[in-house]
Every structure is written in C-alpha cells, then in structure tokens.
Amino acid sequence: MNEMKKILLLALFLVLLPLNIFAKEDYDKIDIKVGKSIPVGENLKLKSKSNLRVVTSDEQVINNTNNKEINIIFDGSKINIDGKNFTLKNFPQNGAFLISSDSPIYVDKIKRNYGGAISFRVNNKKLDVVNRVEIDEYLKGVLPKEMSPSFPMESLKAQALCSRSFAINNYNKFKKNGYNLDDTTRSQVYYGKDVENKSTNKAVEETIGQVIKYKGEVAETIFCASSGGYTVSSSEAWGGNSVPYLIAQEDPYSVHPWNYELKDSDLKKLNLSDVFSVSLDYNNSNRVNNLTFSTSKGDVKIKATDFRKKIGNTIIKSTLFDVNVIGNKILVSGKGYGHGVGMSQYGAVEMAKKGSNYKDIIGFYFPGTNIEKIK
C-alpha cells in the first residue's frame, strides 16, 4: 500500500457539498481565465513554495496533498491530478474545487505566478486555467500592465478606480464560459504576482473599495492611452446608445502627436498603387470615418479602422489624423493613441503633474459620475 499511489475520488464530495462555483456578486473575489486554452494531451504543472491543497469554493480544505508540485492531465473529457504518492480522479470542471497554497502558484504553461487559487474549465474541448483571486489582488496584477509605476501617484489611483470599476461592470462578461474575465485586452491585461510594484500596489490599497458610479450603478469606465486632445463619445466609437459620461469633449492634457510616411509595402497591404490624392470624412469627434484614395484605377474607399488594422495599430495610433500627398510621399499626421473613449492615461498623468488629485481626474474624464464605496 505504501508503494502505491493513494487514489482519491471526488464524486462523493460533489454530492455532499453545496456548490458555490462562481465568485459571489459581492465582488470580493473574481475568476480570471489566464493564459491560452490548453489542448487535449498537453499536461500542465502547478508549483508552489508551500504545499498545494484542494479546497472547496468557500475555502474548506478537502485534501492537504503534501505536494509542492502537481501535474494536471486532461484527456478530453476528464481532469486528473497526479502528485507524488496520490492521484485525484475526475477533478471538477466547474470551479467547485480549487487548488490553493499559502504561497503564489506557478503555472508552467503560462510561466507566471498567481495568488489566490487555481481551478479549471473545459470550453471547446480545451482546458482553461482559471485564477480565483481577491479583486484588489487582481488589480495589483493589472495596474503595472496598464500604467507605468513611475507615473504620478494620483494618476495611478485614477487608473485603480477605472480598472476596479471596469472589472465590476464587466463582471459577467464570460459567465457562459464559467469565469468572469480573461487576462487579455478583451478584459484587462493581467499578469499575476510577477509584475506587482510598490507604487501600483499603493494606488490599489489607498483606494480599496472605491468605484465610479453613475446614478447608483457602477460605471463602464473605458480608458485609452491618449485622446489626442479630444475625447470620443462611445456611440461614435462603437455605435449603440450614447452614454452620458462617455462624451466627446476637448482634452487639453492629452495631445500626443505622431507622424508616419506610408511605404510601398503599406500600399500593397491596402491593395493600392499610383495614389494621386486622399480625401477624408470625419465624425463629430474629429476622427476619420473613411479615407478615399484616388488612384490610376479609380477611387478606393477604406474605413479608418480597417486602415489602422492593416498598417498597424501601433503605427497609425488613432483615427485622429490628416493625410497629405506630397509628390510621391503620402504623409499621415495624427494625435492620440487608441480609441479615445473615456479616461486618457497620458491625460491623467499630465493632470496629476499639474496638481490634480485622482478625484479631479475622474471628474474630468467621466462627467456626472461619483466616487463611492462598493457595497
């Protein structure tokens, strides 16, 4: 018996224990899908400096594994956990049980360390790794990827409120997949414990529990790198109904000019040649809707958003630009970086440098909102 692995069956526990498989909507904790989905046949390794243990969703200990390293094996239908001297068969796929530790957990496929606990979901026949973590610990892994920790503290606090409010407003974005948010730009970029910094941690801690509300509801606190001197209304950026606090307005704190000369390789991406002139039409936020290229083969109309994607969003940084054809050169001169909706991060930095506090910054970029404690 001592030489044989102890096999633990979890089905009985699943019958006897009440399932609290989704983070409660008191927003204390949040389930984040981390990394890419793992295909059938690829094993996953979890490591920690402290022993790993199996717990229920309300943190009751089911099994102290006495292992600091375990393998996760997904065969396409079942999840099995293999450790030294023990095996867990048919580990739940719905978050009813989690793997936790007193130290951060390292996920080898993702190459990152995470606080909180790890559970699993199966979507589209692939294994998703889900990190359940307290929302403010989550924010500590978000802020350094959204703003440089070297930025002024008041701008970091403003970002903390935006990121916290955004997470809560989008809490059920991926509920059908069994988690709240993911760790990409579809939600907010999240890198876990490895990126934490004293400055951004302080910004989170000094604003704990604070959110941005509009008429009693947590606001959709969109943000971008730079507005280019004029913010965009949400309805103009993405259509749909207008949002009273996501409006088009002058933003003197965030100009961020840039220039680019189109290359022959760029024109090939656009299926263009022999361009004589370029005309533009604009929306009410002074952003380009469409470009019309006059060529030897006739006029070609291209949406500004498609133009950005084909040339590169890091090259054509926004749709706030002009185009001039001078001889054989096509020059693009623009301002801003990103969609231009909501809070400009560079604008927040400039406001902080000029003496504004985080409440001033939030009030400017989200007019009509209030800062309140989440209940």
Buried (B, 14 or more C-beta within 10 A) or exposed (E): EEEEEEEBEBEEBBEEBEBEBBBEEEBEBBBBBBBEBBEEEEEBEBBBEEBBBBBBBEEEEBBEBEBBBBBBBBEEEEBBBBBEEBBBBBBBBBBBBBBBBEBBBBBBBBEBBBBBBBBBBBBEEBBBBBBBBBBBBBBBBBBBBBBBBEBBBBBBBBBBBBBBBBBBBBBEBBEEBBBBBBBEEEBBBBBBBEBBBEBBBBBBEEBEEBBBBBEEEBBBBBBBBBBBBBBBBBBBBEEEEEBBBBBBEEBEBBBBEBEBEBEEEBBEBBEBEEBEEBEBEBBEBBBBEBBEBBBEEEEBEBEBBEBBEBBEBEEBBBBBBEBEBEEEEBBBEBBBBBBBBBBBBBBBBBBBEEEBBBBBBBBBBBEEBBBEEBE
